[in-house]
Every structure is written in structure tokens, then in C-alpha cells.
Amino acid sequence: MSVGLRGLRALAVFAAVFAFAALAGASFHVLPTSAGVWRGVFDPPGAARFVLAAVAGLLAALLQNRRPALFFPLVCLGLAAAPLAPLATGRALPLLLFQGPALLVVAAVAAALAGLPALLRSGRPWSPARAFLVAALAFLALGSRLPGPAGAQGDEPHYLTMAESLRSDLDLDLRDEFRRHEYRAFYAGDLAAHTSPLSPRGKLYAIHAPGLPALVLPAYVVAGEAGVRLLLVLLAAATAALVFALVRDVMGDEPAARACLLALALGAPFAFYANQVYPELPAALATALFLHSTRRDPGSARLLVAGGVAFGLVWLHPKFLPLAFVGVALTAVRRGPVPWRAGALLLFASGVTTLLSWMNATYGAASLTAAYGSGADADVQLGHIPRGLLGLLLDREFGLLVHAPLWTLAALGFLPLWRQRAGDLIRALLLAAPVVAVGAAYSMWWGGSCPPGRFLVPALPALALLLAPAWLRKPRLFAALFGLGLGVLAVAALQPRALHNRADGESALWRVIAPGLRLGRALPSFVGSSPAWQPRAAFEIDVRGAALRALWLWDGANARSASGSFRPEAVVIPLLDNGPWALAASETRGTPRVALPPGSYEVHASGELQPGVRGRLIGLVVTLDGEDVARSYFGSEERAPVIALELPAGARRVEVWATGVRSGASLTAIDLVPRRLAPRSRRAPDAPGPSG
């Protein structure tokens, strides 16, 4: 390499690392206000940071001269300077992405490109025990951050309440638990019971199968919720270790086995669920066990394990019955002791029959969907599969490939495995297929209020086998996509609300990563009655998100701009979505909840009246943390109501509710305008931030 080229490369690395180190703490904004578009930066770097950034850039340039392979990873860090373009021109708005949490993703990609291939190829071979330890430590570290301050969410507190009932009463009747609020140990507030409409008179049974509460009961008895999460971490680590052993056995390649191990231990969605109280994690362990039991002609012990696993799967959740059948059938068809093969199938059959008997005794019907009552069969239909499959993979809120693009490389493993290990490929696909198909067949394919990718978790051990050839053929691509997933995991660990989606088409992850942009809406959404996809949204400002972010960051003199000083009172926060709202009598709609800094605000509402309509037509109520704090009306006498709102320190979420008094009017806008704002340095240290 010529001296001139080496110098140019060193200069490029210096500039990239300098930009990253200098600008990583700054916040760039293009924000429409009542006074025009404000383009500026909060917390710009000072002289000391510029000096440290120059030192970092110089050291990086010297390191790159010694290790030329680091050039591209280090140059990637230069994306931190990308927001300067829209700041200067008001154009190329998507480049505003590369700041804040997004730079953590960039750093993760750079680190993976720089170090992952060498890490996977270095050192002595690992034992499965060491693989288990690596995965367990990764899951424990992540578990210190997740599920986050919100604690148990979605179905988790309901499974834990069932475990509490088993512990205290040795039954699953939840009357006492809900009457005495015994769930308060792991859930704040009042828990709405997930009870079956077919619970017998005087009883309160959940719609959830009892397998998971029974499985975690010993851990719950010893250490409560923490014990349950620790047990699930150990099961997750065992699953990852089994995948490591499987890949090494199939491929005969230690680095490939490590790569697949890390795909589970440090990648979404498996790592999300490593300590989550859902049945999918134990089902993933069952898939890994089936992958091992079906590779060789089993002895009596393997057949017994396969039958026992199939028995337990149907009790974890009836949706795992197809997985249990395929797993035990693939094991039993291999050559082995005939009585034990029959015994494995008998164990599976007894799991189904005992579950049906329990359903009949508990809910009055020998049906797998008895707990849900009449009409439950319509929830799972073959006709749902095309849409559900697209959602499972591509949905902006819950899609696997959006949060963990590494799994796209599983497609590269099909042909190599077909040529070299066709039997292993077929078994892996047969075990993954029922999980994917059943998950996609649900009308609520996303699985409720839970992290992304829930229904695909049991299929990941089988799909991990297909990642191995991708590592062997495209190690740098593997490393880059692994880094993207690792960055998403890091963002979730630092801000757990990034995993809390509401099935409303608005991605929590994109709200955290790009709060001032509408990038999430540029991705497809399959939640709701019709698919939503707005490619042009990537080039639009999310005015509400950008305004909230600016207000939370404002600290008096910490803003710099060539377009004038930042004035909080010029900021307008639009709250009304999908307007206008034409409300019939008694119809109620609410705005999204927003978290605001302490201060004084005004709520401005405007709308349109039909000719000749008189009187109060729409009632407006402002709530603060769920409590009504102000109200007004819209109508012929109150055409533009203005509601004053005082937010004390510690207040968190504001909503505005509109209720039709009688028809004849529609709301076209509901806006929040700050009048007096507390600077950032004078707010409570536990302030929630713009996403609440």
C-alpha cells in the first residue's frame, strides 16, 4: 500500500473517530415551531470534548495503520457526523437517525466487524459446559436490565399468580389471589384477571394452561419472581448450549458452533425471552432436545426423554401440540427398542388425553380451547397464515427480521445443508414448521403485550442450524448483522420501554432510536384490519416526538443554532392522531399518553361545526397519571377551548379524552403548548423522558 493511500486511510479513520467521540453526546433537531422551523443542537461539544475526540482519533489512526482490517469498522463510526447535513440544509432528514441510541447500534456493528471473526476462531475448543456458562452469564447480565422498572408485563403476572395459587392453596382457583391482591409482590397496581368465561360458579380459573406455573413452582417457592426468572435463565442457557453442541456435531466446525451460540445468547428475540415468564422459552428447550434425540437411533433414555418432553409441551400450551407430535414422531421412527418407542408415543398421547380430561373437568368441555369459551376456534385459522407470517417476520413492531436481521441469513443455509446434511436440514425444518405455522395462524400473531418475536422463539434452535453455513460463507456479513441485533439488544437493555409495544402500529423501538423521525412508519405494519406502509414517512419529521425530545433536553443555554434561539413557548405538541375526530353521542376517543417536563402548559382544541348546530357538542377531559385534572367543552359557545394545565415535579403522563355530547362537530386538532418550563437541571433525577 502506497504512503499516500495509507495517509488517506489514516485521515479518514481520524475524522470518523473524531466525529463519533465529539458528537456522540449532542442532540440534533429539525423542529417545526410556531415561529418557523428551528434547526439546532442541544449539548454541543465543548473544548475539552474536542481535545479528547482528537486524541481518540489519533490513537485510532495509529491502530488502523498496524491493523488495516480495522479500517472499515472504524470508518463506520463517522456516521455520527451525518446529522450535520440536515442541520445545515433542512434536507436529507433520515440522516438525523445517527445520534443518541442509534450510535450505540453503529458502535455495536463496528465492534462486531472488528472483533467477532477473530473471537470466534481463537482459543481452544469449548465444551458444552463452557457454552452453557457463556450463555448464562450473558442472560444474567441482560436480566439485570430487563424486564425493566415496569416489572412483569403482559401474561407474566398471570402465570406468576397461578404459581402463587399452587404454592398457597395447591390449586388453580385464583379467587383468593385476586381478592387479597397477592400479585402485588410482582405487579404494581390492579391486575385485570385473565379469567375463563367457563369458570365454574364460585371459582376463578385463568385462560392460561397450568404447565408453566407447575414447571416454575419450585423456583417460585424458594425465591419468588426472582427465582422463576433465574430458573428460566438456566433453561435458556441449556438451550443455547444444546444448539452449540448440535451445530458442532452437524457442521464439524467450532467457530460456526460459537457463532450460533452467540446468535441466541446475544441476539433478539431469544435473549429478550431468556428471563421472561412465557411458555415459549421452555418450548425452545424442547425443540433443542428433539433436535438431539432425532439425530441418532435413540436408546431407552432418549426415548423416555422425548416422550416426557412431548407430554410436558402440551401442558405448557395447547398450541405446542403439533411441535410435540413432530418431535416425538421423528424420534420414534428411528431404529430403537420397540417397547420404548411405543412408550414415548404413549407418553405423548397421555399428555393430550390428560390435558383434555383436565379441560373437561375444569371448564366443562374436552377441548384444547375450552378455557376461552365459545368462538375460540375462530382465533386460530389457516386463513390467517399468510398475513401472520408476514407479520411475524416483517412487522415494524413485532417482526423478527426488523429486530434481529441476522436471521435473514438462515436462507443462505438451505442449499449447503441440503447438499451436505439433508437429514439434519429436513428434521430442523420439520420442527420449525409447526411452530411458525401455528404462530402465524393466530389472529393475534404477535402474542399480546410482550417483546417482539414471541411466537417464533421455540423455532429458533432449529433455525440456528441454518445460520451455520451463512457464517462459513459470509463471515463479515454475519458479523455486521449480528452487530445490528446486538445494538438493538443494548438499546433495549438501556431503555426497556423499547420492547413495550401496544399493537397500535407505533414501534416502541423506533420511538426510542429515532424520536424525531417517522422512520417506523416507513416499515410495514400488519397489526389491525389492513396492512399499513408509508415509505415516504422516512423523510418526514415526527413533530410530536421531536417537540417532546426538545423540551426534555432544554436546559436554558444548552442550545446552539444559526436559525435563532430555542424558545420552549414556541413549541407546539400535536396530540390528535388520525383526525379529524367526528364523535357521535357518547363516543369517546383518547390521545396518546405523553410525558412532559414540569411546568405550565395550555391545551388548545379546535374543530368544525355543522351548520345550524348549537350548544356543547364535545366534552374534553385532561388526565394526569390517570386522574382527571381539567375539563372543557367544544361547541358553538366554546369554539376554541383553552385549558390551563400545571404539571408538578414527578408528574408523568398526560392524556386528553374527547367524548361526544351529541353529533354535529368534529375535532381537527388538540395541541399542547408550554408556557413556563422547568429547565432540565432543575427537574427530578427520575424524570421519565419523552416516551414516558
C-alpha positions in Angstrom: 0.0 0.0 0.0 1.4 3.4 -1.0 2.3 6.0 1.6 -0.3 8.4 0.1 -3.1 5.8 0.4 -2.1 4.9 3.9 -2.2 8.6 4.8 -5.7 9.0 3.3 -6.9 5.9 5.2 -5.4 7.2 8.4 -7.0 10.6 7.9 -10.4 9.0 7.2 -10.2 7.0 10.4 -9.1 10.0 12.4 -12.1 12.0 11.1 -14.6 9.3 11.7 -13.5 8.5 15.3 -13.1 12.3 16.0 -16.7 12.9 14.8 -18.0 9.9 16.9 -16.2 10.9 20.1 -17.1 14.6 19.7 -20.7 14.4 18.6 -22.0 11.2 20.5 -23.3 13.4 23.3 -25.0 16.0 21.2 -28.6 16.0 20.1 -29.6 17.4 16.6 -33.0 18.8 15.8 -35.1 19.9 12.9 -38.2 21.1 14.6 -41.3 22.9 13.3 -42.5 25.6 15.8 -45.0 28.4 15.7 -42.1 30.7 14.8 -40.8 28.6 11.9 -38.5 25.6 11.6 -35.8 25.5 14.3 -32.6 23.7 13.3 -30.1 23.4 16.1 -28.3 21.2 18.5 -28.6 20.6 22.3 -25.5 19.9 24.4 -22.9 20.7 21.7 -19.3 19.6 22.4 -17.0 21.9 24.3 -13.3 22.4 24.0 -12.4 19.6 26.4 -14.5 17.1 24.4 -12.9 18.3 21.1 -9.4 17.6 22.6 -10.4 14.1 23.8 -12.0 13.4 20.4 -8.8 14.4 18.7 -6.7 12.1 20.9 -9.2 9.3 20.3 -9.0 9.9 16.5 -5.2 9.9 16.6 -5.0 6.7 18.5 -7.5 5.0 16.2 -5.5 6.1 13.1 -2.3 4.6 14.6 -4.1 1.4 15.4 -5.5 1.2 11.9 -2.0 1.6 10.4 -1.0 -1.5 12.4 -4.2 -3.5 11.7 -5.5 -2.4 8.2 -8.6 -4.7 8.6 -10.0 -2.2 11.1 -10.4 0.5 8.5 -14.0 -0.2 7.6 -15.3 -0.8 11.1 -13.6 2.4 12.3 -14.8 4.5 9.4 -18.4 3.4 10.2 -18.2 5.5 13.3 -18.1 8.6 11.1 -21.9 8.2 10.7 -22.1 10.3 13.9 -21.5 13.3 11.6 -24.4 12.5 9.3 -26.9 14.7 11.2 -24.9 17.8 10.3 -26.3 17.6 6.8 -30.0 18.1 7.7 -28.9 20.5 10.4 -27.3 22.7 7.8 -29.7 22.3 4.9 -33.0 21.1 6.3 -32.9 18.2 3.8 -31.9 14.5 4.0 -33.9 14.2 7.2 -33.3 10.4 7.6 -29.7 11.2 8.5 -31.0 12.6 11.8 -31.2 9.0 12.8 -27.5 8.8 13.5 -27.5 10.2 17.0 -28.3 9.1 20.5 -29.2 5.4 20.9 -28.7 4.8 17.1 -25.0 5.4 17.6 -25.0 2.6 20.1 -26.2 0.3 17.3 -23.4 1.8 15.0 -20.8 1.1 17.6 -22.1 -2.5 18.0 -21.8 -3.1 14.3 -18.3 -1.7 14.2 -17.2 -3.8 17.2 -18.7 -6.9 15.7 -17.0 -6.3 12.3 -13.7 -5.6 14.0 -13.6 -8.4 16.6 -16.2 -11.1 16.0 -14.5 -13.3 13.4 -11.2 -13.4 15.3 -13.1 -14.0 18.6 -15.0 -17.0 17.2 -11.8 -18.5 15.7 -9.5 -18.0 18.7 -8.7 -20.2 21.6 -9.2 -23.9 22.5 -12.4 -25.7 21.6 -15.3 -25.1 24.1 -17.1 -27.8 25.9 -20.9 -27.7 26.1 -20.5 -26.7 29.8 -18.5 -23.7 28.8 -21.1 -22.8 26.2 -23.7 -23.0 28.9 -21.7 -20.7 31.2 -21.2 -18.1 28.5 -24.9 -18.1 27.6 -25.9 -18.0 31.3 -23.6 -15.0 32.1 -25.0 -13.1 29.0 -28.6 -13.8 30.1 -27.9 -12.9 33.7 -26.3 -9.6 32.6 -29.2 -8.8 30.4 -31.6 -9.8 33.2 -30.2 -7.1 35.4 -31.8 -4.6 33.0 -34.9 -6.5 31.7 -37.8 -6.5 32.1 -37.0 -3.0 33.5 -38.8 -0.8 36.0 -42.2 -1.8 34.7 -41.6 -5.3 36.0 -43.8 -8.3 35.0 -46.0 -7.3 32.0 -48.5 -9.0 29.6 -49.2 -12.6 30.6 -46.3 -12.7 33.0 -48.1 -11.7 36.2 -50.9 -14.1 35.4 -48.5 -17.0 35.2 -46.9 -15.9 38.4 -50.3 -15.5 40.1 -51.1 -19.1 39.1 -47.8 -20.2 40.6 -48.8 -18.3 43.8 -52.1 -20.2 43.9 -50.3 -23.5 43.6 -47.9 -22.5 46.3 -50.5 -21.3 48.8 -53.6 -23.3 48.0 -52.4 -26.3 46.0 -55.0 -25.4 43.3 -55.6 -23.0 40.4 -58.6 -21.2 41.7 -57.5 -17.6 41.8 -60.3 -16.1 43.9 -58.1 -15.6 47.0 -55.2 -14.3 45.0 -57.2 -11.6 43.4 -59.3 -10.8 46.4 -56.2 -10.3 48.6 -54.1 -8.8 45.8 -51.4 -11.4 46.3 -50.0 -10.4 42.9 -48.7 -7.1 44.3 -45.4 -8.8 45.1 -44.6 -8.8 41.3 -47.1 -6.4 39.8 -47.9 -2.8 40.8 -51.5 -1.6 40.5 -54.6 -3.6 40.0 -54.2 -6.7 37.8 -57.1 -7.4 35.4 -57.7 -11.1 35.7 -57.3 -13.3 32.5 -60.2 -15.5 33.6 -62.1 -18.1 31.6 -65.7 -17.3 30.9 -66.4 -21.0 31.6 -65.0 -21.0 35.1 -67.4 -22.9 37.4 -69.7 -20.9 39.7 -67.7 -19.7 42.7 -64.4 -20.4 41.0 -61.9 -18.2 39.2 -59.7 -20.1 36.7 -57.3 -18.5 34.2 -57.4 -19.0 30.5 -53.7 -20.0 30.6 -52.6 -23.6 30.7 -51.1 -24.7 34.0 -47.9 -26.3 32.6 -45.6 -23.2 33.0 -46.8 -22.4 36.6 -46.2 -26.0 37.6 -42.7 -26.0 35.9 -41.5 -22.9 37.7 -43.3 -23.7 41.1 -40.2 -25.0 42.9 -38.2 -21.8 42.0 -41.2 -19.7 42.9 -41.5 -21.3 46.3 -37.8 -20.8 47.0 -37.3 -17.2 45.7 -40.5 -15.8 44.3 -40.4 -14.0 41.0 -36.6 -13.7 41.1 -36.3 -17.5 41.4 -38.6 -18.0 38.5 -36.5 -15.7 36.3 -33.3 -17.4 37.4 -34.7 -20.8 36.5 -35.7 -19.6 33.1 -32.2 -18.1 32.5 -30.8 -21.6 33.2 -33.2 -23.2 30.8 -32.3 -20.6 28.2 -28.6 -21.3 28.7 -29.2 -25.0 28.4 -31.0 -24.4 25.1 -28.1 -22.4 23.8 -25.6 -25.0 24.9 -27.6 -27.7 23.2 -27.6 -25.7 20.0 -23.8 -25.2 20.3 -23.3 -28.9 20.6 -25.7 -29.7 17.7 -24.1 -27.3 15.3 -20.6 -28.5 16.1 -21.8 -32.1 15.7 -23.5 -31.4 12.3 -21.0 -29.0 10.8 -17.8 -30.2 12.4 -16.8 -26.6 12.9 -16.1 -25.0 16.2 -16.4 -21.3 15.1 -19.7 -22.0 13.4 -21.0 -23.5 16.7 -19.8 -20.5 18.6 -21.5 -18.2 16.1 -24.8 -19.9 16.5 -24.4 -19.8 20.3 -23.9 -16.1 20.3 -26.9 -15.6 17.9 -29.1 -16.9 20.7 -27.2 -15.6 23.7 -26.7 -12.0 22.4 -29.5 -11.6 19.9 -33.2 -10.9 19.7 -35.6 -12.3 20.3 -34.2 -15.3 22.2 -32.2 -13.1 24.6 -35.3 -11.0 25.2 -37.2 -14.0 26.5 -34.3 -15.6 28.5 -35.9 -14.5 31.7 -39.4 -13.7 30.6 -42.2 -15.7 32.2 -43.7 -17.1 29.0 -44.1 -20.8 27.8 -42.1 -20.2 24.6 -38.7 -20.4 26.4 -39.3 -23.9 27.8 -40.7 -24.9 24.4 -37.4 -23.7 22.7 -35.6 -26.1 25.1 -37.9 -28.9 24.0 -37.1 -28.1 20.3 -33.3 -28.3 21.1 -33.8 -31.6 22.9 -35.8 -33.0 19.9 -33.0 -31.9 17.5 -30.6 -34.1 19.5 -32.9 -37.1 20.1 -33.8 -37.3 16.4 -30.2 -37.3 15.0 -29.3 -40.9 16.0 -31.1 -44.1 16.7 -32.2 -43.5 20.3 -31.8 -45.7 23.3 -34.3 -46.1 26.0 -33.2 -43.0 27.9 -33.5 -40.7 24.8 -36.9 -42.2 24.0 -38.1 -41.6 27.6 -36.9 -38.0 27.5 -38.6 -37.4 24.1 -41.9 -38.8 25.4 -41.6 -36.8 28.6 -40.8 -33.6 26.7 -43.8 -34.1 24.4 -46.0 -34.8 27.4 -44.9 -31.5 29.1 -45.2 -29.4 25.9 -49.0 -29.9 25.5 -49.4 -28.8 29.1 -47.3 -25.7 28.6 -49.7 -24.5 26.0 -52.1 -26.5 23.6 -50.5 -24.6 20.6 -47.4 -26.7 21.1 -49.2 -30.0 20.4 -48.0 -30.1 16.7 -44.4 -29.5 17.8 -44.7 -32.2 20.4 -46.2 -34.6 17.9 -43.5 -34.0 15.3 -40.7 -34.2 17.8 -41.8 -37.5 19.4 -42.7 -39.0 16.0 -39.3 -38.2 14.5 -37.7 -39.8 17.5 -39.9 -42.9 17.5 -39.5 -43.6 13.8 -35.8 -44.2 14.1 -34.5 -47.6 15.0 -34.5 -48.4 18.6 -36.1 -50.6 21.3 -39.7 -51.1 20.1 -41.3 -51.1 23.6 -39.5 -47.8 24.4 -40.5 -46.3 21.1 -44.1 -47.2 21.8 -43.7 -45.9 25.3 -42.6 -42.5 24.0 -45.6 -42.2 21.8 -47.8 -43.3 24.7 -46.4 -40.6 26.9 -47.3 -38.0 24.3 -50.8 -39.4 23.9 -51.3 -39.5 27.6 -50.3 -35.8 27.8 -53.0 -35.0 25.3 -55.7 -37.1 27.0 -54.9 -35.9 30.5 -55.0 -32.3 29.3 -58.4 -32.8 27.6 -59.7 -34.5 30.8 -58.5 -31.6 32.9 -60.1 -29.1 30.5 -63.4 -31.1 30.7 -63.2 -31.2 34.5 -62.3 -27.5 34.8 -64.2 -25.8 32.0 -66.8 -28.4 31.1 -65.5 -29.2 27.6 -62.9 -31.7 26.4 -61.4 -29.2 24.0 -57.9 -27.6 23.7 -59.6 -24.2 23.5 -62.2 -24.8 26.3 -60.7 -22.1 28.6 -61.5 -19.4 26.0 -65.2 -20.3 25.6 -67.3 -20.4 22.5 -65.8 -18.9 19.3 -62.2 -19.6 20.4 -61.6 -21.8 17.4 -62.0 -18.8 15.1 -58.9 -17.3 16.7 -56.7 -19.9 15.0 -57.3 -20.4 11.3 -55.3 -21.5 8.3 -56.5 -18.4 6.5 -54.6 -16.2 8.9 -51.3 -17.7 8.0 -50.2 -15.5 5.0 -50.7 -12.3 6.9 -49.5 -13.7 10.2 -46.3 -15.0 8.6 -45.5 -11.6 7.1 -46.2 -10.0 10.5 -44.0 -12.5 12.3 -41.1 -11.6 10.0 -41.5 -8.0 8.9 -43.9 -6.1 11.1 -42.4 -2.8 12.4 -43.4 -3.5 16.0 -43.1 -7.3 16.4 -41.3 -8.7 13.3 -38.3 -10.9 13.8 -36.2 -9.6 11.0 -36.8 -5.9 12.0 -35.3 -6.5 15.4 -32.8 -9.3 14.5 -31.8 -9.1 10.8 -29.2 -11.8 11.4 -31.9 -14.4 11.0 -32.3 -13.5 7.3 -29.1 -15.4 6.7 -30.9 -18.6 7.6 -32.0 -18.6 4.0 -28.3 -19.0 2.9 -28.0 -22.2 4.9 -30.7 -24.1 3.0 -28.7 -25.3 -0.1 -25.4 -26.1 1.7 -27.2 -28.2 4.3 -29.3 -29.9 1.6 -26.2 -30.9 -0.2 -24.2 -32.0 2.9 -26.6 -32.7 5.7 -30.0 -33.2 4.2 -31.3 -35.3 7.1 -30.4 -32.6 9.6 -31.9 -29.9 7.4 -35.2 -31.8 7.0 -35.5 -32.5 10.7 -34.8 -28.9 11.6 -37.4 -27.6 9.1 -40.0 -30.2 10.3 -39.5 -29.0 13.9 -39.6 -25.3 13.0 -42.6 -25.5 10.6 -45.3 -26.3 13.2 -44.1 -23.5 15.4 -44.2 -20.9 12.6 -47.4 -22.2 11.1 -49.3 -22.2 14.4 -48.0 -18.8 15.4 -49.0 -17.3 12.0 -52.4 -18.9 12.2 -53.4 -16.9 15.3 -55.4 -13.7 14.6 -53.2 -12.1 17.3 -50.0 -13.5 15.9 -47.8 -11.0 17.8 -48.7 -12.7 21.1 -50.1 -9.8 23.1 -48.3 -7.2 25.2 -44.8 -8.8 25.1 -41.4 -8.3 23.4 -41.1 -8.9 19.6 -40.9 -12.3 18.1 -42.6 -14.3 20.9 -44.3 -17.0 18.8 -41.1 -17.7 16.9 -38.9 -18.3 19.9 -39.5 -22.1 20.0 -38.4 -22.4 16.3 -35.1 -20.6 16.8 -33.0 -23.6 17.9 -33.9 -25.3 14.7 -33.4 -22.2 12.6 -30.0 -21.6 14.3 -28.7 -24.7 12.5 -29.3 -22.9 9.2 -27.2 -19.9 10.3 -24.0 -22.0 10.5 -23.4 -22.2 6.7 -24.0 -18.5 6.5 -21.2 -17.9 9.0 -18.9 -20.2 7.0 -19.7 -18.5 3.6 -20.2 -14.8 4.7 -18.4 -14.2 8.0 -18.3 -10.4 7.6 -22.0 -10.1 6.6 -22.8 -12.4 9.6 -20.7 -10.1 11.9 -22.4 -6.9 10.6 -25.9 -8.3 11.0 -25.0 -9.8 14.4 -23.8 -6.3 15.4 -27.1 -4.8 14.4 -29.0 -7.2 16.6 -26.5 -6.7 19.4 -27.1 -3.0 19.2 -30.9 -3.4 19.4 -30.3 -5.6 22.5 -28.1 -2.9 24.0 -30.7 -0.2 23.4 -33.4 -2.4 25.0 -31.2 -3.0 28.0 -30.6 0.7 28.5 -34.2 1.7 27.7 -36.5 -1.3 28.3 -39.5 0.7 27.1 -38.2 0.0 23.6 -39.7 -3.5 24.0 -43.1 -2.4 25.2 -45.4 -2.3 22.1 -49.1 -1.7 22.3 -50.2 -3.3 19.0 -51.1 0.1 17.7 -48.8 0.3 14.7 -46.3 2.5 16.5 -43.0 0.9 17.1 -41.6 1.5 20.6 -38.1 0.7 19.4 -38.2 3.3 16.7 -39.7 5.8 19.1 -36.6 5.3 21.3 -34.0 5.2 18.5 -35.5 8.0 16.3 -37.9 10.0 18.4 -37.9 13.0 16.0 -38.5 11.0 12.8 -41.3 8.8 11.4 -38.9 6.0 10.3 -41.0 3.4 12.0 -44.0 4.2 9.8 -41.8 3.6 6.7 -41.7 -0.1 7.7 -44.8 -2.3 7.1 -47.4 -2.9 9.9 -49.6 -6.0 9.9 -51.4 -5.1 13.1 -55.1 -4.2 12.5 -57.6 -4.7 9.8 -55.3 -3.7 6.8 -51.6 -3.6 6.3 -50.0 -0.1 6.7 -46.9 1.0 4.9 -45.8 4.6 4.4 -42.4 4.7 2.7 -42.4 8.5 2.4 -42.7 8.8 6.2 -39.0 8.2 6.4 -38.5 11.7 5.0 -40.9 13.4 7.5 -40.4 14.9 10.9 -42.4 13.3 13.8 -43.4 16.7 15.2 -44.8 15.3 18.5 -41.7 13.2 19.1 -39.3 15.9 18.1 -41.1 18.5 20.2 -41.1 16.3 23.3 -37.5 15.4 22.9 -36.5 19.1 22.6 -38.5 20.1 25.7 -36.9 17.3 27.8 -33.4 18.3 26.6 -33.7 22.0 27.0 -31.7 23.5 29.9 -31.7 27.2 29.3 -28.4 27.9 27.5 -27.5 24.4 26.2 -28.9 25.0 22.6 -27.0 26.3 19.6 -28.5 27.3 16.3 -27.9 29.5 13.3 -31.7 30.0 13.0 -32.3 31.7 16.3 -32.5 30.8 19.9 -34.7 28.0 21.1 -37.9 29.2 22.7 -39.9 26.5 24.5 -43.1 28.6 24.3 -42.9 28.4 20.5 -43.1 24.6 20.6 -46.5 23.0 19.6 -47.1 19.4 20.6 -49.8 17.9 18.4 -51.8 15.2 20.2 -54.6 14.3 17.9 -53.9 11.2 15.7 -55.9 10.1 12.7 -58.0 13.3 12.7 -60.4 14.8 12.3 -62.5 13.1 15.1 -66.2 13.2 14.3 -67.7 11.9 17.6 -71.2 10.5 17.9 -73.1 10.9 21.1 -71.3 9.1 24.0 -68.4 8.1 21.7 -65.0 8.6 23.4 -61.5 8.8 22.0 -58.2 9.5 23.7 -54.9 10.9 22.6 -51.6 9.1 23.1 -50.1 9.5 26.5 -47.2 11.9 26.6 -44.6 12.5 29.3 -43.9 16.2 29.8 -41.3 18.1 31.9 -42.7 20.0 34.9 -44.1 23.4 34.1 -47.2 25.3 32.9 -49.0 24.3 29.7 -52.1 25.0 27.7 -54.3 22.5 25.9 -55.7 24.1 22.7 -58.6 22.3 20.9 -60.1 23.3 17.5 -62.6 21.8 15.3 -65.5 22.3 12.9 -69.3 22.6 13.4 -72.1 21.6 11.1 -74.3 24.5 10.0 -77.1 25.3 12.4 -75.8 23.1 15.3 -75.8 24.8 18.7 -74.7 24.1 22.2 -72.0 22.0 23.8 -71.1 19.1 21.4 -67.8 17.6 22.6 -66.5 17.3 26.2 -62.8 17.4 26.8 -61.1 15.9 29.8 -57.4 16.2 30.6 -55.9 13.4 32.7 -52.6 13.4 34.6 -51.3 9.9 35.5 -54.9 8.6 35.1 -56.6 11.3 37.2 -58.9 13.9 35.8 -57.3 17.4 36.3 -59.2 19.7 33.9 -62.2 19.7 31.6 -63.8 21.9 29.0 -66.3 21.7 26.0 -66.2 22.3 22.3 -69.3 23.7 20.7 -71.0 26.8 19.3 -70.2 28.7 22.6 -66.7 27.3 23.0 -65.2 27.2 19.5 -61.6 27.1 20.6 -61.3 26.0 24.3 -58.0 26.6 26.0 -57.3 24.5 29.2 -54.6 25.6 31.6 -52.5 22.7 33.0 -50.0 22.7 35.8 -47.5 19.8 35.9 -45.7 19.4 39.2 -42.4 17.6 39.6 -42.9 13.9 39.5 -45.9 14.0 37.2 -45.6 11.6 34.3 -48.3 11.0 31.7 -50.8 13.4 30.2 -53.8 12.4 28.0 -56.7 14.2 26.6 -60.1 12.5 26.2 -62.9 13.7 24.0 -66.5 12.5 24.4 -69.4 13.3 22.1 -72.2 15.0 23.8 -74.3 14.9 20.7 -73.3 14.7 17.0 -72.6 17.7 14.8 -69.0 18.6 15.4 -65.5 17.2 14.7 -62.2 17.9 16.3 -59.4 18.8 13.9 -56.6 19.5 16.4 -55.6 19.0 20.0 -52.3 20.7 20.8 -50.2 21.2 23.9 -48.3 24.5 24.2 -45.7 25.1 27.0 -46.0 28.5 28.8 -43.4 28.1 31.6 -40.9 25.2 31.6 -38.5 23.9 34.2 -35.0 23.6 32.8 -33.5 20.1 32.7 -31.0 20.8 35.5 -33.9 21.6 37.9 -36.0 18.5 37.3 -36.3 15.4 39.4 -33.5 12.9 38.6 -36.0 10.1 37.9 -37.9 12.1 35.2 -39.3 9.6 32.7 -38.2 11.2 29.4 -40.2 11.8 26.2 -41.5 8.3 25.8 -42.7 8.1 29.4 
